Amino acid sequence: MSAALLRNSVPIPASGQGKVPPGAQRGRDGARVAGAARRRKRAPEPGRNKATVKGRVVKSAIEEYHKKKPVNHLRENLQYMLKGRLVADKAITEKVLAQNRGRKSKDQPPEKAEKKKPESTVFTEEDFRKFEREYFGIP
């Protein structure tokens, strides 16, 4: 071994000879004592001990009521909503809605049935009467 190691090392007695310093003990008691000391030494956290009355401020019941009283934000919300009157194109809104829609059949909008135009004819009522007279012979 080198001389530097021998000078800096602490002599450890052979087993069964002499006393071991308290920090070098391997038993559980040493660890427990060290943990308790660390806990005591740690700085107290704010609001740590709720059981004490020291430093407690008596709160007014009226102040607490006003603090927890529901506030009606309707007027501010309406002003905010009415301020922004920018409306997007219908095509753009449909595109965004289609992207966010689910792919399952239950999420799809119902298909719009095409409006059927009433069947119109090229013939007029006069043409029908003329056809009846010619075909059936009714005057």
C-alpha atoms as one frame of an Amber mdcrd trajectory, in Angstrom:
protein
   0.000   0.000   0.000   1.087   3.546  -0.555   2.162   5.795   2.288  -0.537
   8.426   1.526  -3.299   5.912   2.020  -1.878   4.807   5.322  -1.540   8.373
   6.626  -5.140   9.409   5.699  -6.896   6.237   6.768  -8.442   5.713  10.167
  -7.281   2.606  11.980 -10.099   0.088  12.312  -9.702  -2.275  15.235  -9.881
  -5.984  14.639 -13.183  -7.680  15.372 -13.876  -7.989  19.067 -11.232  -5.444
  20.046 -12.022  -1.928  21.253 -15.105   0.199  20.615 -16.454   1.228  17.220
 -17.352   4.924  16.775 -21.156   5.518  16.877 -21.358   6.661  13.230 -19.737
   3.463  11.976 -22.164   1.080  13.666 -24.087  -1.103  11.246 -27.144  -1.727
  13.403 -30.543  -0.261  12.658 -30.436   1.984  15.711 -27.764   4.204  14.180
 -29.820   4.813  11.037 -32.928   5.576  13.062 -31.096   8.075  15.244 -29.577
   9.795  12.212 -33.002  10.033  10.496 -34.596  11.560  13.581 -31.803  14.128
  13.843 -32.228  15.020  10.178 -35.969  15.466  10.657 -35.447  17.734  13.653
 -32.825  19.774  11.835 -34.988  20.363   8.732 -36.431  23.870   8.441 -40.114
  24.027   9.354 -42.303  24.393   6.268 -44.908  27.168   6.198 -48.282  25.951
   7.372 -46.723  22.745   8.671 -48.370  22.509  12.085 -52.093  23.181  11.892
 -52.761  22.239  15.518 -51.335  25.445  17.019 -53.293  28.632  17.505 -50.265
  30.900  17.406 -50.416  33.478  14.632 -54.030  32.687  13.794 -56.170  35.560
  12.493 -59.861  35.620  13.295 -61.763  36.028  10.044 -64.966  37.949   9.759
 -67.945  35.840   8.755 -69.232  38.652   6.539 -65.921  38.864   4.682 -65.927
  35.107   4.163 -69.507  35.277   2.859 -68.645  38.024   0.373 -65.533  36.149
  -0.717 -67.470  32.950  -1.474 -70.573  34.665  -2.845 -71.163  33.716  -6.503
 -70.450  36.528  -8.933 -72.644  37.043 -11.980 -70.406  37.468 -15.030 -73.285
  37.628 -17.519 -72.834  41.290 -18.475 -69.084  40.998 -19.138 -69.587  37.746
 -21.037 -72.286  39.271 -23.230 -70.118  42.274 -24.023 -67.246  39.961 -24.909
 -69.441  37.795 -27.127 -71.049  40.753 -28.897 -67.692  42.420 -29.486 -66.393
  39.690 -31.776 -68.780  39.601 -34.715 -66.417  37.862 -37.144 -68.213  34.930
 -38.750 -66.290  32.340 -40.728 -67.367  30.997 -44.104 -69.892  28.196 -43.998
 -67.571  25.988 -46.061 -64.731  26.467 -43.564 -66.936  25.731 -40.561 -68.267
  22.586 -42.248 -64.702  21.465 -42.975 -63.624  21.974 -39.341 -66.692  20.159
 -38.053 -66.042  17.279 -40.436 -62.446  16.972 -39.190 -63.522  16.858 -35.560
 -66.378  14.456 -36.127 -65.920  10.816 -35.186 -65.597   8.129 -37.841 -68.311
   5.855 -36.471 -71.681   5.778 -38.160 -73.373   7.144 -35.044 -71.221  10.280
 -35.298 -72.103  10.978 -38.918 -74.854  13.508 -39.611 -78.023  12.142 -41.186
 -77.952  12.324 -44.953 -80.114  15.075 -46.294 -82.769  13.828 -48.658 -82.774
  15.778 -51.884 -85.882  17.840 -52.303 -88.013  16.406 -55.036 -89.417  18.982
 -57.356 -93.101  18.557 -58.042 -93.456  16.753 -61.323 -94.201  19.296 -63.927
 -95.384  18.663 -67.410 -94.803  20.395 -70.670 -98.463  20.113 -71.561-101.088
  22.588 -70.444-104.667  21.892 -69.417-105.803  22.975 -72.854-103.585  20.312
 -74.473-105.124  17.600 -72.255-108.685  18.583 -73.263-107.728  18.581 -76.914
-106.146  15.097 -76.507-109.319  13.781 -74.809-111.495  15.027 -77.654-109.263
  13.477 -80.300-108.651  10.135 -78.550-111.970   9.435 -76.778-114.237  11.407
 -79.057-115.777  13.371 -76.179-116.977  16.804 -77.249
